[in-house]
């Protein structure tokens, strides 16, 4: 299984990468705002991930180029808190991309694209305001493992 995180910046993408690591996945996560890249040295062939919050630019191509074992996770949150978080990053003079889409529009684009490509079963939406860990475990096919909560990095 290969997991691709396609959430916008400030939607818990770093937390998603941490959760996947806690669940035994290895991979890479990248933050476009901070320029951080974390890449695990040990790769577990059957449980890999890529979480890149600049994926809003190419999620369509990632789906088209992926195989049926690739699953996608869209992290999201309510528009008001997201905008506040983005504005806080701007106030800190951090790099906010000029082409960053509106969070609600992006959510609609992603879900409609997966539906129109008969791939909605390969997409999990994680709303930071309403996290359902059982749904996450089911999507990731996690069984018989110590259950953990969703990590909350600085959001």
LOTORRO-364567 format. One record per residue: residue number from 1; x, y, z of N, C-alpha, C in turn. Coordinates in Angstrom, 2 decimals, padded with zeros to 5 digits. Atoms other than C-alpha are relative to their C-alpha. Layout:
<atoms>
+-----+---------+---------+---------+---------+---------+---------+---------+---------+---------+
: num :     n_X :     n_Y :     n_Z :    ca_X :    ca_Y :    ca_Z :     c_X :     c_Y :     c_Z :
+-----+---------+---------+---------+---------+---------+---------+---------+---------+---------+
: NUM :       X :       Y :       Z :       X :       Y :       Z :       X :       Y :       Z :
...
+-----+---------+---------+---------+---------+---------+---------+---------+---------+---------+
</atoms>
This chain:
<atoms>
+-----+---------+---------+---------+---------+---------+---------+---------+---------+---------+
: num :     n_X :     n_Y :     n_Z :    ca_X :    ca_Y :    ca_Z :     c_X :     c_Y :     c_Z :
+-----+---------+---------+---------+---------+---------+---------+---------+---------+---------+
:   1 :  000.84 : -001.18 :  000.00 :  000.00 :  000.00 :  000.00 :  000.89 :  001.24 :  000.00 :
:   2 : -000.70 : -001.27 :  000.07 :  001.19 :  003.48 : -000.85 : -001.02 :  001.09 :  000.31 :
:   3 :  000.90 : -001.07 : -000.40 : -000.42 :  006.55 :  000.79 :  000.57 :  001.33 : -000.47 :
:   4 : -000.39 : -001.35 :  000.40 : -000.31 :  010.05 : -000.68 : -000.92 :  000.98 :  000.72 :
:   5 :  000.74 : -001.06 : -000.69 : -001.36 :  012.96 :  001.54 : -000.06 :  001.23 : -000.87 :
:   6 :  000.19 : -001.10 :  000.95 : -002.83 :  015.78 : -000.53 : -000.70 :  001.21 :  000.64 :
:   7 :  000.62 : -001.14 : -000.67 : -004.03 :  018.28 :  002.09 :  000.75 :  001.29 : -000.27 :
:   8 : -000.61 : -001.32 :  000.14 : -003.38 :  021.99 :  001.84 :  000.89 :  000.29 :  001.21 :
:   9 : -000.76 : -000.41 : -001.16 : -000.83 :  023.67 :  004.09 : -000.94 :  000.43 :  001.13 :
:  10 :  000.73 : -000.37 : -001.21 : -002.10 :  024.19 :  007.67 : -001.28 : -000.81 :  000.19 :
:  11 :  001.16 :  000.89 : -000.20 : -004.56 :  021.27 :  007.50 :  000.39 : -001.28 :  000.73 :
:  12 : -000.41 :  001.18 : -000.75 : -002.60 :  018.80 :  009.61 :  000.79 : -001.01 : -000.80 :
:  13 : -000.78 :  000.93 :  000.81 : -000.34 :  017.31 :  006.97 :  001.20 : -000.55 :  000.78 :
:  14 : -001.10 :  000.49 : -000.82 :  002.59 :  017.09 :  009.40 : -000.51 : -001.01 :  001.02 :
:  15 :  000.61 :  000.95 : -000.93 :  000.29 :  015.40 :  011.91 : -000.33 : -001.32 : -000.70 :
:  16 :  000.29 :  001.21 :  000.76 : -000.79 :  012.95 :  009.20 :  001.27 : -000.83 : -000.18 :
:  17 : -001.27 :  000.72 :  000.17 :  002.85 :  012.05 :  008.48 :  000.42 : -000.66 :  001.31 :
:  18 : -000.36 :  000.56 : -001.30 :  003.46 :  011.53 :  012.19 : -000.89 : -001.20 :  000.32 :
:  19 :  000.90 :  001.13 : -000.22 :  000.37 :  009.29 :  012.46 :  000.43 : -001.20 : -000.83 :
:  20 : -000.41 :  001.11 :  000.87 :  001.49 :  007.20 :  009.49 :  001.28 : -000.66 :  000.52 :
:  21 : -001.22 :  000.57 : -000.60 :  004.93 :  006.76 :  011.07 : -000.34 : -000.80 :  001.24 :
:  22 :  000.41 :  000.72 : -001.21 :  003.29 :  005.77 :  014.36 : -000.66 : -001.34 : -000.33 :
:  23 :  000.69 :  001.22 :  000.42 :  001.34 :  003.12 :  012.43 :  000.90 : -000.93 : -000.81 :
:  24 : -000.93 :  000.91 :  000.66 :  004.46 :  001.58 :  010.88 :  000.30 :  000.30 : -001.45 :
:  25 : -000.32 : -000.39 :  001.37 :  004.59 :  003.39 :  007.54 :  001.33 :  000.76 :  000.02 :
:  26 : -001.18 : -000.84 :  000.15 :  007.77 :  005.01 :  006.28 : -000.16 :  000.81 : -001.27 :
:  27 :  000.14 : -000.82 :  001.19 :  008.11 :  007.78 :  003.81 :  000.56 :  001.38 :  000.18 :
:  28 : -000.48 : -001.36 :  000.02 :  008.54 :  011.46 :  003.26 : -001.16 :  000.97 :  000.16 :
:  29 :  000.95 : -001.09 : -000.02 :  006.68 :  014.61 :  004.16 :  000.72 :  001.31 : -000.25 :
:  30 : -000.56 : -001.28 :  000.41 :  007.24 :  018.10 :  002.83 : -000.99 :  001.10 :  000.32 :
:  31 :  000.83 : -001.17 : -000.29 :  005.92 :  021.48 :  003.99 :  000.47 :  001.16 : -000.87 :
:  32 : -000.33 : -001.07 :  000.93 :  005.83 :  024.18 :  001.34 :  000.21 :  001.33 :  000.72 :
:  33 : -000.12 : -001.27 : -000.72 :  005.49 :  026.98 :  003.92 :  001.35 :  000.09 :  000.72 :
:  34 : -001.24 : -000.02 : -000.77 :  008.44 :  026.05 :  006.12 :  001.20 : -000.51 : -000.80 :
:  35 : -001.09 :  000.57 :  000.79 :  010.47 :  024.30 :  003.43 :  000.59 : -001.24 :  000.63 :
:  36 : -000.50 :  001.19 : -000.70 :  010.88 :  021.30 :  005.76 : -000.24 : -001.24 : -000.85 :
:  37 :  000.17 :  001.31 :  000.62 :  011.42 :  017.86 :  004.35 :  000.51 : -001.03 :  001.00 :
:  38 : -000.42 :  001.09 : -000.88 :  011.52 :  014.75 :  006.50 : -000.12 : -001.28 : -000.80 :
:  39 : -000.04 :  001.22 :  000.79 :  012.55 :  011.52 :  004.86 :  000.57 : -001.11 :  000.87 :
:  40 : -000.44 :  001.12 : -000.83 :  012.79 :  008.24 :  006.73 :  001.13 : -000.75 : -000.70 :
:  41 : -001.12 :  000.77 :  000.54 :  016.02 :  006.32 :  006.28 : -000.40 : -001.43 : -000.33 :
:  42 :  000.41 :  001.39 :  000.17 :  014.35 :  002.93 :  006.63 : -001.29 : -000.02 : -000.81 :
:  43 :  001.20 :  000.10 :  000.81 :  011.85 :  002.08 :  003.93 : -000.60 : -001.38 :  000.15 :
:  44 :  000.76 :  001.25 : -000.08 :  009.24 : -000.56 :  004.55 : -000.77 : -000.11 : -001.30 :
:  45 :  000.53 :  000.09 :  001.36 :  008.31 : -001.70 :  001.07 : -001.52 : -000.02 : -000.08 :
:  46 :  001.45 :  000.15 :  000.14 :  004.69 : -002.58 :  001.77 : -000.80 :  001.12 :  000.65 :
:  47 :  000.72 : -001.08 : -000.68 :  003.80 :  000.52 :  003.83 :  000.76 :  001.32 : -000.16 :
:  48 : -000.72 : -001.22 :  000.30 :  005.04 :  003.74 :  002.25 : -000.96 :  001.18 : -000.12 :
:  49 :  000.85 : -001.17 :  000.17 :  003.77 :  007.30 :  002.14 :  000.80 :  001.19 : -000.52 :
:  50 : -000.49 : -001.32 :  000.37 :  004.31 :  010.74 :  000.69 : -001.08 :  000.98 :  000.43 :
:  51 :  000.91 : -001.07 : -000.40 :  002.67 :  013.73 :  002.37 :  000.64 :  001.30 : -000.43 :
:  52 : -000.56 : -001.21 :  000.59 :  003.22 :  016.92 :  000.42 : -001.11 :  001.04 : -000.09 :
:  53 :  001.08 : -000.97 :  000.02 :  001.12 :  020.00 :  001.13 :  000.07 :  000.98 : -001.17 :
:  54 :  000.04 : -000.73 :  001.28 :  002.00 :  021.43 : -002.28 : -000.68 : -000.85 : -001.07 :
:  55 :  000.63 :  000.92 :  000.94 :  000.11 :  018.52 : -003.88 : -001.25 :  000.59 : -000.65 :
:  56 :  001.16 : -000.64 :  000.63 : -002.79 :  020.88 : -004.64 :  000.30 :  000.34 : -001.45 :
:  57 : -000.40 : -000.31 :  001.36 : -000.83 :  021.61 : -007.80 : -000.05 : -001.21 : -000.93 :
:  58 : -000.11 :  001.17 :  000.89 : -000.69 :  018.02 : -009.07 : -000.75 : -001.24 :  000.49 :
:  59 :  000.69 :  001.19 : -000.50 : -003.13 :  015.73 : -007.22 : -000.68 : -000.77 : -001.14 :
:  60 :  000.66 :  000.67 :  001.13 : -004.93 :  014.98 : -010.51 :  000.98 : -000.95 : -000.69 :
:  61 : -001.01 :  000.81 :  000.68 : -001.73 :  013.72 : -012.14 :  000.44 : -001.16 :  000.88 :
:  62 : -000.38 :  001.08 : -000.91 : -000.84 :  011.71 : -009.04 : -001.01 : -001.13 : -000.05 :
:  63 :  001.02 :  001.05 :  000.09 : -004.16 :  009.86 : -009.24 :  000.13 : -000.73 : -001.33 :
:  64 : -000.06 :  000.60 :  001.34 : -003.86 :  009.26 : -012.97 :  001.23 : -000.91 : -000.12 :
:  65 : -001.23 :  000.78 :  000.12 : -000.27 :  007.97 : -012.64 :  000.14 : -001.11 :  001.03 :
:  66 : -000.13 :  000.98 : -001.08 : -000.91 :  005.82 : -009.57 : -000.60 : -001.35 : -000.38 :
:  67 :  000.60 :  001.31 :  000.20 : -001.72 :  002.14 : -009.38 : -001.15 : -000.17 :  001.00 :
:  68 :  001.19 :  000.22 : -000.82 : -004.79 :  000.66 : -007.67 :  000.32 : -000.19 :  001.48 :
:  69 : -000.38 :  000.16 : -001.40 : -002.85 :  000.04 : -004.44 :  000.34 :  001.33 :  000.68 :
:  70 : -000.28 : -001.32 : -000.56 : -002.26 :  003.76 : -003.95 : -001.30 :  000.59 :  000.53 :
:  71 :  001.15 : -000.66 : -000.62 : -004.62 :  005.52 : -001.56 :  000.39 :  001.44 :  000.32 :
:  72 : -000.22 : -001.42 : -000.20 : -005.02 :  009.24 : -000.97 : -000.73 :  000.46 :  001.26 :
:  73 :  000.62 : -000.58 : -001.18 : -005.74 :  011.20 :  002.20 :  000.01 :  001.52 : -000.15 :
:  74 :  000.18 : -001.45 :  000.06 : -007.11 :  014.72 :  002.04 : -000.29 :  000.48 :  001.42 :
:  75 :  000.25 : -000.61 : -001.30 : -006.72 :  016.57 :  005.33 : -000.63 :  001.36 : -000.24 :
:  76 :  000.69 : -001.27 :  000.16 : -008.99 :  019.56 :  005.80 : -000.43 :  000.52 :  001.37 :
:  77 :  000.51 : -000.61 : -001.23 : -010.45 :  021.89 :  008.42 : -000.97 :  001.10 : -000.39 :
:  78 :  000.97 : -001.05 :  000.34 : -013.04 :  024.64 :  008.68 :  000.74 :  001.22 : -000.55 :
:  79 : -000.62 : -001.10 :  000.73 : -012.37 :  027.67 :  006.51 :  000.48 :  001.12 :  000.93 :
:  80 : -000.36 : -001.11 : -000.88 : -012.30 :  030.22 :  009.34 :  001.33 : -000.26 :  000.72 :
:  81 : -001.24 :  000.29 : -000.72 : -009.59 :  028.50 :  011.39 :  001.17 : -000.17 : -000.97 :
:  82 : -001.06 :  000.16 :  000.99 : -007.64 :  027.64 :  008.23 :  000.53 :  001.36 : -000.44 :
:  83 : -000.43 : -001.33 :  000.42 : -007.60 :  031.26 :  007.06 :  000.78 :  000.70 :  001.10 :
:  84 : -000.70 : -000.60 : -001.13 : -006.56 :  032.40 :  010.53 :  001.43 : -000.56 :  000.09 :
:  85 : -001.31 :  000.63 : -000.05 : -003.68 :  029.91 :  010.49 :  000.89 :  000.48 : -001.14 :
:  86 : -000.76 : -000.51 :  001.16 : -002.59 :  031.00 :  007.00 :  000.43 :  001.44 :  000.27 :
:  87 : -000.33 : -001.40 : -000.28 : -002.73 :  034.66 :  008.08 :  001.09 :  000.10 :  001.08 :
:  88 : -001.07 :  000.03 : -001.01 : -000.60 :  033.84 :  011.14 :  001.35 : -000.29 : -000.65 :
:  89 : -001.25 :  000.32 :  000.70 :  002.01 :  032.34 :  008.81 :  000.47 :  001.20 : -000.83 :
:  90 : -000.36 : -001.21 :  000.76 :  001.90 :  035.45 :  006.60 :  000.60 :  001.05 :  000.92 :
:  91 : -000.50 : -000.99 : -000.97 :  002.41 :  037.64 :  009.69 :  001.43 : -000.33 :  000.43 :
:  92 : -001.36 :  000.42 : -000.36 :  005.53 :  035.61 :  010.46 :  000.95 :  000.07 : -001.19 :
:  93 : -000.79 : -000.17 :  001.23 :  006.75 :  036.39 :  006.93 :  000.45 : -001.33 : -000.60 :
:  94 : -000.32 :  001.29 :  000.59 :  006.69 :  032.74 :  005.93 : -000.55 : -000.06 : -001.42 :
:  95 :  000.33 :  000.12 :  001.42 :  006.31 :  031.62 :  002.33 : -001.38 : -000.62 : -000.21 :
:  96 :  001.33 :  000.48 :  000.34 :  002.60 :  031.36 :  001.53 : -000.13 :  000.05 : -001.52 :
:  97 :  000.07 :  000.01 :  001.47 :  002.16 :  030.26 : -002.10 : -001.09 :  000.92 : -000.54 :
:  98 :  000.98 : -000.89 :  000.65 :  000.40 :  032.76 : -004.36 : -001.16 : -000.78 : -000.61 :
:  99 :  001.02 :  000.80 :  000.68 : -001.53 :  029.94 : -006.02 : -000.78 : -000.91 :  000.95 :
: 100 :  000.71 :  000.80 : -000.99 : -002.96 :  028.51 : -002.77 : -001.51 :  000.15 : -000.21 :
: 101 :  001.44 : -000.11 :  000.25 : -006.62 :  027.66 : -003.48 : -000.79 :  000.20 :  001.28 :
: 102 :  000.93 : -000.07 : -001.12 : -009.57 :  028.36 : -001.22 : -000.24 : -001.43 :  000.50 :
: 103 :  000.10 :  001.35 : -000.56 : -009.93 :  025.39 :  001.15 : -001.30 : -000.70 : -000.40 :
: 104 :  001.28 :  000.63 :  000.37 : -013.62 :  024.78 :  000.35 : -000.04 : -000.35 : -001.48 :
: 105 : -000.05 :  000.28 :  001.44 : -013.06 :  025.02 : -003.41 :  000.90 : -001.21 : -000.26 :
: 106 : -000.92 :  001.13 :  000.16 : -010.10 :  022.63 : -003.15 : -000.66 : -001.31 :  000.40 :
: 107 :  000.71 :  001.20 : -000.45 : -012.16 :  020.12 : -001.17 : -000.97 : -000.48 : -001.08 :
: 108 :  000.95 :  000.36 :  001.07 : -014.85 :  020.18 : -003.87 :  000.71 : -000.53 : -001.24 :
: 109 : -000.75 :  000.44 :  001.18 : -012.31 :  019.87 : -006.69 :  000.55 : -001.41 :  000.19 :
: 110 : -000.59 :  001.31 : -000.26 : -010.58 :  016.90 : -005.08 : -001.08 : -001.08 :  000.01 :
: 111 :  001.02 :  001.05 : -000.11 : -013.73 :  014.98 : -004.18 : -000.70 : -000.23 : -001.33 :
: 112 :  000.64 :  000.18 :  001.32 : -015.35 :  015.61 : -007.57 :  000.92 : -000.71 : -000.98 :
: 113 : -000.94 :  000.66 :  000.90 : -012.19 :  014.55 : -009.41 :  000.08 : -001.49 :  000.30 :
: 114 : -000.06 :  001.43 : -000.36 : -011.98 :  011.27 : -007.49 : -001.31 : -000.70 : -000.37 :
: 115 :  001.30 :  000.59 :  000.39 : -015.71 :  010.64 : -008.04 : -000.05 : -000.20 : -001.51 :
: 116 :  000.11 :  000.08 :  001.46 : -015.50 :  011.38 : -011.76 :  000.96 : -001.02 : -000.60 :
: 117 : -000.94 :  001.01 :  000.46 : -012.57 :  008.97 : -012.06 : -000.23 : -001.35 :  000.65 :
: 118 :  000.39 :  001.26 : -000.66 : -014.39 :  006.19 : -010.20 :  001.05 : -000.46 :  001.01 :
: 119 : -001.05 :  000.31 : -000.97 : -011.76 :  006.36 : -007.46 : -000.31 :  000.54 :  001.39 :
: 120 :  000.35 : -000.57 : -001.29 : -013.67 :  007.80 : -004.51 :  000.32 : -000.96 :  001.14 :
: 121 : -000.35 :  000.99 : -001.03 : -013.00 :  004.55 : -002.62 :  001.49 :  000.04 :  000.37 :
: 122 : -001.44 : -000.13 : -000.26 : -009.28 :  005.42 : -002.77 :  000.33 :  001.30 :  000.72 :
: 123 : -000.19 : -001.29 : -000.66 : -009.81 :  008.78 : -001.02 : -000.62 : -000.02 :  001.39 :
: 124 :  000.50 : -000.21 : -001.36 : -010.14 :  009.37 :  002.72 :  000.15 :  001.47 :  000.32 :
: 125 : -000.04 : -001.39 : -000.44 : -011.04 :  012.83 :  003.98 :  000.09 :  000.00 :  001.52 :
: 126 : -000.15 : -000.17 : -001.44 : -009.80 :  013.67 :  007.47 : -000.25 :  001.46 :  000.33 :
: 127 :  000.36 : -001.34 : -000.44 : -011.52 :  016.73 :  008.91 :  000.55 :  000.17 :  001.41 :
: 128 : -000.64 : -000.20 : -001.30 : -009.43 :  018.05 :  011.81 : -001.00 :  000.33 :  001.11 :
: 129 :  001.02 : -000.31 : -001.00 : -012.63 :  019.16 :  013.55 : -000.81 : -001.22 :  000.41 :
: 130 :  000.81 :  001.19 : -000.26 : -014.12 :  015.66 :  013.48 :  000.78 : -001.25 : -000.43 :
: 131 : -000.87 :  001.12 :  000.37 : -011.44 :  012.96 :  013.42 : -000.62 : -001.31 :  000.46 :
: 132 :  000.56 :  001.32 : -000.28 : -012.74 :  009.40 :  013.22 :  001.12 : -001.03 : -000.19 :
: 133 : -001.14 :  000.91 :  000.09 : -009.85 :  007.08 :  014.05 : -000.39 : -001.36 : -000.54 :
: 134 :  000.42 :  001.31 :  000.53 : -011.83 :  003.91 :  013.29 : -000.09 :  000.04 : -001.52 :
: 135 :  000.07 : -000.15 :  001.46 : -012.46 :  005.20 :  009.77 :  001.41 :  000.03 : -000.60 :
: 136 : -001.39 : -000.05 :  000.46 : -008.74 :  005.94 :  009.39 :  000.62 : -001.39 :  000.02 :
: 137 : -000.55 :  001.36 : -000.11 : -007.76 :  002.46 :  010.64 : -000.57 : -000.90 : -001.09 :
: 138 :  000.63 :  000.83 :  001.03 : -010.25 :  000.84 :  008.28 :  000.59 :  000.32 : -001.38 :
: 139 : -000.53 : -000.42 :  001.30 : -009.00 :  002.86 :  005.28 :  001.43 : -000.50 : -000.20 :
: 140 : -001.40 :  000.43 :  000.08 : -005.38 :  002.00 :  006.08 :  000.18 : -001.49 :  000.22 :
: 141 :  000.00 :  001.45 : -000.22 : -006.31 : -001.64 :  006.73 :  000.87 : -000.37 :  001.20 :
: 142 : -000.73 :  000.23 : -001.24 : -004.85 : -001.46 :  010.26 : -000.86 : -000.88 :  000.90 :
: 143 :  000.72 :  000.94 : -000.87 : -005.91 : -004.43 :  012.38 :  000.94 : -000.47 :  001.09 :
: 144 : -000.76 :  000.62 : -001.08 : -004.79 : -005.89 :  015.68 :  001.27 :  000.77 :  000.37 :
: 145 : -001.14 : -000.83 : -000.38 : -002.53 : -002.99 :  016.55 : -000.47 :  000.91 :  001.13 :
: 146 :  000.34 : -000.94 : -001.06 : -002.42 : -000.76 :  019.58 : -000.50 :  001.28 : -000.66 :
: 147 :  000.61 : -001.19 :  000.60 : -004.71 :  002.10 :  018.71 :  000.63 :  001.26 :  000.58 :
: 148 : -000.58 : -001.27 : -000.40 : -003.34 :  005.61 :  018.87 : -000.92 :  001.12 : -000.45 :
: 149 :  000.78 : -001.15 :  000.41 : -004.95 :  009.01 :  018.64 :  000.68 :  000.75 : -001.13 :
: 150 : -000.56 : -000.81 :  001.08 : -004.42 :  011.52 :  015.88 :  000.91 :  001.04 :  000.62 :
: 151 : -000.91 : -000.98 : -000.59 : -001.31 :  013.57 :  016.71 : -000.38 :  001.42 : -000.40 :
: 152 :  000.30 : -001.40 :  000.29 : -001.82 :  017.31 :  016.90 :  001.29 :  000.80 :  000.04 :
: 153 : -001.16 : -000.86 :  000.10 :  001.24 :  019.12 :  015.68 : -000.53 :  001.44 :  000.00 :
: 154 :  000.45 : -001.40 :  000.02 :  001.11 :  022.92 :  015.56 : -000.83 :  000.23 : -001.24 :
: 155 :  000.94 : -000.17 :  001.13 : -001.93 :  023.60 :  013.41 : -000.31 :  001.46 : -000.17 :
+-----+---------+---------+---------+---------+---------+---------+---------+---------+---------+
</atoms>
